[in-house]
Amino acid sequence: MKSILISLAFLLIVILSYSQDIYPSKLILSGDTVVVITPIQMKKINMTFQKYDLAHLENQRLNSLVSSYRANTSRINTINELLRKKNTQLLVDYSDMIKLNETNNKLAKYYNKEIEVQKRKKVKSFFGGLTIGVAITSTLLFLYK
């Protein structure tokens, strides 16, 4: 009896460990092998293909966006380089303008001093001539009276 129970236990262990329904199962019909699947498995397979198709479309869209991003980045880099060159040129021009302005200020100061000196000479000449004219006129008036 004990050996029958042990044999029955081993038999049950083997039976329980072996799956009765293996999907997909294969059938041979007229020499062709046919895979039989359940409707739930078919639905899962179809959903997987749909997800793959959607992922493929999303991948194409993202590749297009990456291409567009790269092209825009290239344009932006080109514009930035042109702006850097223009800024450098503007700085050089600005520095040249500052130097010219300093030179013009020095020249203006020099010519203003020269004009001031010329004015003083004219005033001195006028008063000197006036003094000489008055002296000569006074001397002549004094002599002829």
Buried (B, 14 or more C-beta within 10 A) or exposed (E): EEEEEEEEEEEEEEEEEEEEEEEEEEEEEEEEEEEEEEEEEEEEEEEEEEEEEEEEEEEEEEEEEEEEEEEEEEEEEEEEEEEEEEEEEEEEEEEEEEEEEEEEEEEEEEEEEEEEEEEEEEEEEEEEEEEEEEEEEEEEEEEEE
